[in-house]
């Protein structure tokens, strides 16, 4: 991996970033550019950067968002394909950390176990575990959690009893290296983005790949290459072309999402029309007609019609049904039909996790995030100097990562100018906030994880929005010092002193 992590002697940082995936690398790059006076380190539990894109190694692993929005606002996406595979995304992230001299700030094989805020020294006291299990302590003024949204250790387990089945059972989160599936029958259980990626990717070598779904998913096909983006890159400077394409894709996605909300039937007809264009006018759409409206769950992207091409070739199949039992040689459904299988892939989803499962406490008292309100989608009520990234469900993860990084850099710069150490979103006990459903999504993993998610109010700033365009505007235009985010000097009990106010003016 090139340069090794920095010396263990340097334990004190202005900002400790947890996770070297899209969120953590994004924050480091924003800090380099916007808060260069602040020191930072990234702690990453894995031996490589990339987070999700390094963890998942299943066939065909790719983005289900276009890379002009999954890419950062500061770094153009240069590949011809805008729906990119895992290796291309890792290459993009590697280039960013090397060109911006971020790699030396990353400590690999360091897992954060706990973090306790102590107001007396305005520091997070963080316990990390090294690769040999030894524990170390780091301190930081700010903690920035770029630890993703799901449990890295265990995927969702639907409780299958594999009974007499003697073949291999694989979960995409733990794909074996060098799996040979040539000439074998594969059953992929699931109908989300992972299943839709795996099925056409395995179809070329396998004898037959069957996608077994309990419920259909809305599918959306589009070219993997963005013709406008590739044209603009030929005639305009790279950054300008990227900016235009990025904004076009953001607006199109926003329009599509809102149209699905206001005219779901029309949206459904449009999606079906695309499938019929690929599969033929008389194709039976029952396997692609969910019982819910478009965008009540995330749409599944089918780049270059790859899933439909695999179905047409006869190398892949889609079956909608319920599992009765796993038998010798395959899967028995409740209608008594039998799907032969040598390999079963359980693409049954993820398990949500909050704050990377780190034990977070304030003055020794453990924080229950389910009892805290989001503040501006990146901080939490009455927790000092802590920021987090939880990406958009209806758009690219990176859009929120960029917005939050930019905002926290502005907070850091204001604090420096004021000579204060602590920033806390202040919510009184008698706040009277009206609560809102944090996610208006019916996806299984969202519904299962709701009990652990932080609270959402009806009105900004005490919420996690699902509207990038309005978030971007609000976060940029509203003052950081909004009367809610409260600033202190360490050891001070009152709100910031008059001297600090004068220093900021």
RADA-V294424 format. One record per run of one state. SS is the DSSP state (H for helix, E for strand, - for the rest). FROM is the first residue (numbers start at 1). LEN is the number of residues. If there is no record, write none. Layout:
SS,FROM,LEN
SS,FROM,LEN
This chain:
-,1,11
E,12,7
-,19,3
H,22,13
-,35,5
E,40,4
-,44,8
H,52,4
-,56,6
E,62,1
-,63,4
H,67,4
-,71,10
E,81,1
-,82,3
E,85,1
H,86,14
-,100,3
H,103,3
E,106,2
-,108,3
E,111,8
-,119,4
E,123,7
-,130,5
E,135,11
-,146,4
E,150,1
-,151,17
E,168,3
-,171,1
H,172,3
-,175,10
E,185,5
-,190,3
H,193,11
-,204,4
E,208,6
-,214,5
E,219,4
-,223,2
E,225,1
-,226,1
H,227,9
-,236,2
H,238,25
-,263,1
H,264,16
-,280,5
H,285,4
-,289,11
E,300,4
-,304,2
H,306,8
-,314,2
E,316,5
-,321,2
E,323,5
-,328,2
E,330,4
-,334,4
E,338,3
-,341,2
E,343,4
-,347,5
E,352,1
-,353,2
H,355,3
-,358,1
E,359,4
-,363,2
E,365,2
-,367,2
H,369,3
-,372,1
E,373,3
-,376,3
E,379,2
-,381,5
E,386,3
-,389,8
H,397,22
-,419,3
E,422,4
-,426,9
E,435,2
-,437,7
H,444,9
-,453,2
E,455,3
-,458,10
H,468,10
-,478,7
E,485,4
-,489,9
H,498,7
-,505,1
